[in-house]
Amino acid sequence: MRVLVAEDEGPIRDLLARGLSENGYVVDTATTGGDALHLLRIYRYAAAVIDWRMPEMTGIDVIRGARRLGVDVPVLMLTARDALRDRVEGLDAGADDYLVKPFEFDELLARLRALLRRPARGSLASFEMGALMVDSATRRVSLEGKEIDLTPKEFAMLELLISRAPALVTLRELAQQVWTDESRLVGSNAIHVHMGRLKRKLSYGDVRIVTVRGQGFRLETAA
């Protein structure tokens, strides 16, 4: 699951990037509002954490710009401004939640999970296909009632596959959504290696991962 962190304060940005990565998220960072809006145009993020005060564009302007472009990503706004009028302005601009600095990382993580559980932004809390269940909020997977232990990358790949099933997920989409620097995958078989391991873990169930040679993968109910 790919998330954007837009924060110009280096220590806070590094803390968030490291903490979210350790919790299984693929994290992109931006240090200016302009960079944040540019990334929101390019990638399909599960959520974005955006600071209010940034160079070039404020977080408010980034959110407004994203909404005008039709980018419906759930947004958690960070700010030191805690007046009621500021919270109202942020929410009216299109933010989904608001967290005042200083904050505890565990609270930010909980608020992010809550945003991902909200169906209004197109992010379902869980997916089901046959006997396979994938819970995006708790990051748990079960098949025929038995919990499966997946690595963060295996979970991210499966989550993407089941959210699009039975449509094809291209190699490029997998690279963008699961790996921090997709350019490093050019000429690499990393996606196929991880997908092979995931296939083996799902081999006893009623769903299967189908390889479309040279294009990507899709998840289907086994015949």
For each residue, the residues with C-beta under 8 A, 3 or more apart:
1: 24 25 26 46 116 136 156 159 177
2: 25 26 27 28 43 44 45 46 176 177 178
3: 20 25 26 27 28 45 46 47 48 49 112
4: 27 28 29 30 36 39 40 43 45 47 48 49 50 73
5: 13 16 17 20 27 28 29 30 48 49
6: 29 30 31 33 35 36 48 49 50 51 54 59 62
7: 12 13 16 29 30 31 49 50 51 54 78
8: 13 31 32 51 53 54 55
9: 12 13 51
10: 13 14
11: 14 15
12: 7 9 15 16 51 78 101
13: 5 7 8 9 10 16 17 29 31
14: 10 11 17 18
15: 11 12 18 19 105
16: 5 7 12 13 19 20 27 49 105 108
17: 5 13 14 20 21 27 29
18: 14 15 21 22
19: 15 16 22 23 105 109
20: 3 5 16 17 23 25 27 109 112
21: 17 18 24 25 26 27 180
22: 18 19
23: 19 20 109
24: 1 21 139 152 155 156
25: 1 2 3 20 21 46
26: 1 2 3 21 156 177 178 179 180
27: 2 3 4 5 16 17 20 21 180
28: 2 3 4 5 39 43 45 180
29: 4 5 6 7 13 17
30: 4 5 6 7 33 35 36 38 39
31: 6 7 8 13 35 54 55
32: 8 35 36 54 55 56 57
33: 6 30 36 37 54 55 56 57 58 59 61 62
34: 37 38 55 56 57
35: 6 30 31 32 38 39 56
36: 4 6 30 32 33 39 40 48 50 54 57 59 62
37: 33 34 40 41 57 62 65 66
38: 30 34 35 41 42
39: 4 28 30 35 36 42 43 45
40: 4 36 37 43 45 48 62 66 69 71 73
41: 37 38 69 71
42: 38 39
43: 2 4 28 39 40 176 177
44: 2 176 177
45: 2 3 4 28 39 40 48 73
46: 1 2 3 25 73 74 116 123 136
47: 3 4 73 74 75 76 112 115 116 123
48: 3 4 5 6 36 40 45 73 74 75 76
49: 3 4 5 6 7 16 75 76 78 108 112
50: 4 6 7 36 59 62 63 75 76 77 78 95
51: 6 7 8 9 12 54 59 77 78 79
52: 58 59 60 77 78 79 80 81 86 90
53: 8 58 59 79 80
54: 6 7 8 31 32 33 36 51 57 58 59 62
55: 8 31 32 33 34
56: 32 33 34 35
57: 32 33 34 36 37 54 61 62 65
58: 33 52 53 54 61 62
59: 6 33 36 50 51 52 53 54 62 63 77 78 79 90
60: 52 63 64 89 90 93
61: 33 57 58 64 65
62: 6 33 36 37 40 50 54 57 58 59 65 66
63: 50 59 60 66 67 75 77 90 93 94 95
64: 60 61 67 68 93 94
65: 37 57 61 62 68 69
66: 37 40 62 63 69 71 73 75 94
67: 63 64 70 71 72 93 94
68: 64 65
69: 40 41 65 66
70: 67
71: 40 41 66 67
72: 67 121 122
73: 4 40 45 46 47 48 66 121
74: 46 47 48 96 97 115 116 118 121 123
75: 47 48 49 50 63 66 94 95 96 97
76: 47 48 49 50 95 96 97 98 99 108 111 112 115
77: 50 51 52 59 63 90 95 97 98 99
78: 7 12 49 50 51 52 59 99 101 103
79: 51 52 53 59 82 86 90 98 99 100 101
80: 52 53 100 101
81: 52 86 100
82: 79 86 87 100
83: 86 87
84: 87 88
85: 88 89
86: 52 79 81 82 83 89 90
87: 82 83 84 90 91 98
88: 84 85 91 92
89: 60 85 86 92 93
90: 52 59 60 63 77 79 86 87 93 95 98
91: 87 88 95 96 98
92: 88 89
93: 60 63 64 67 89 90
94: 63 64 66 67 75
95: 50 63 75 76 77 90 91 98
96: 74 75 76 91 115 118 121
97: 74 75 76 77 111 114 115
98: 76 77 79 87 90 91 95
99: 76 77 78 79 103 107 108 111
100: 79 80 81 82 103
101: 12 78 79 80
102:
103: 78 99 100 107 108
104: 107 108
105: 15 16 19 108 109
106: 109 110
107: 99 103 104 110 111
108: 16 49 76 99 103 104 105 111 112
109: 19 20 23 105 106 112 113
110: 106 107 113 114
111: 76 97 99 107 108 114 115
112: 3 20 47 49 76 108 109 115 116
113: 109 110 116 117 137
114: 97 110 111 117 118
115: 47 74 76 96 97 111 112 118 121 123
116: 1 46 47 74 112 113 123 125 136 137
117: 113 114 123 125 136 137
118: 74 96 114 115 121 123
119: 122 123 124 125
120:
121: 72 73 74 96 115 118
122: 72 119
123: 46 47 74 115 116 117 118 119 136
124: 119 127 136 163
125: 116 117 119 135 136 137
126: 133 134 135 136 137
127: 124 133 134 136 159 162 163
128: 132 133 134
129: 132 162 165 207 219 221
130: 205 206 207 221 222
131: 143 144 145 205 206 207
132: 128 129 141 142 143 162 202 205 206 207
133: 126 127 128 141 142 143
134: 126 127 128 140 141 155 158 159 162
135: 125 126 138 139 140 141
136: 1 46 116 117 123 124 125 126 127 139 159
137: 113 116 117 125 126
138: 135
139: 24 135 136 155
140: 134 135 147
141: 132 133 134 135 147 148 150 155 158
142: 132 133 145 146 147 148
143: 131 132 133 146 148 202 204 205 207
144: 131 204 205 206
145: 131 142
146: 142 143
147: 140 141 142
148: 141 142 143 201 202
149:
150: 141 154 155 158 198 201
151: 154 155 194 197
152: 24 155 156
153: 156 157 178 179 194
154: 150 151 157 158 194 197 198 201
155: 24 134 139 141 150 151 152 158 159
156: 1 24 26 152 153 159 160 177 178
157: 153 154 160 161 174 178 194 195 198
158: 134 141 150 154 155 161 162 198 202 219
159: 1 127 134 136 155 156 162 163
160: 156 157 163 164 169 173 174 177 178
161: 157 158 164 165 169 209 217 218 219
162: 127 129 132 134 158 159 165 219
163: 124 127 159 160
164: 160 161 167 168 169 218 219
165: 129 161 162 218 219 220
166: 218 219 220
167: 164 218
168: 164 212 215 216 217 218
169: 160 161 164 173 174 216 217 218
170: 173 174 215 216
171: 174 175 191 215 216
172: 175 176 182 216
173: 160 169 170 176 177 216
174: 157 160 169 170 171 177 178 191 216 217
175: 171 172 178 179 182 185 191
176: 2 43 44 172 173 179 182
177: 1 2 26 43 44 156 160 173 174
178: 2 26 153 156 157 160 174 175 191
179: 26 153 175 176 182 184 185 190
180: 21 26 27 28
181: 184
182: 172 175 176 179 185
183: 186
184: 179 181 188
185: 175 179 182 188 190 191
186: 183
187:
188: 184 185 191
189: 192 193
190: 179 185 193 194
191: 171 174 175 178 185 188 194 195
192: 189 195 196
193: 189 190 196 197
194: 151 153 154 157 190 191 197 198
195: 157 191 192 198 199 209 211 217
196: 192 193 199 200
197: 151 154 193 194 200 201
198: 150 154 157 158 194 195 201 202 209
199: 195 196 202 203 208 209
200: 196 197 203
201: 148 150 154 197 198
202: 132 143 148 158 198 199 205 207 208 209
203: 199 200
204: 143 144
205: 130 131 132 143 144 202 222
206: 130 131 132 144 221 222
207: 129 130 131 132 143 202 219 220 221 222
208: 199 202 219 220 221 222
209: 161 195 198 199 202 217 218 219
210: 217 218 219 220
211: 195 217
212: 168 215 216 217 218
213:
214:
215: 168 170 171 212
216: 168 169 170 171 172 173 174 212
217: 161 168 169 174 195 209 210 211 212
218: 161 164 165 166 167 168 169 209 210 212
219: 129 158 161 162 164 165 166 207 208 209 210
220: 165 166 207 208 210
221: 129 130 206 207 208
222: 130 205 206 207 208
223:
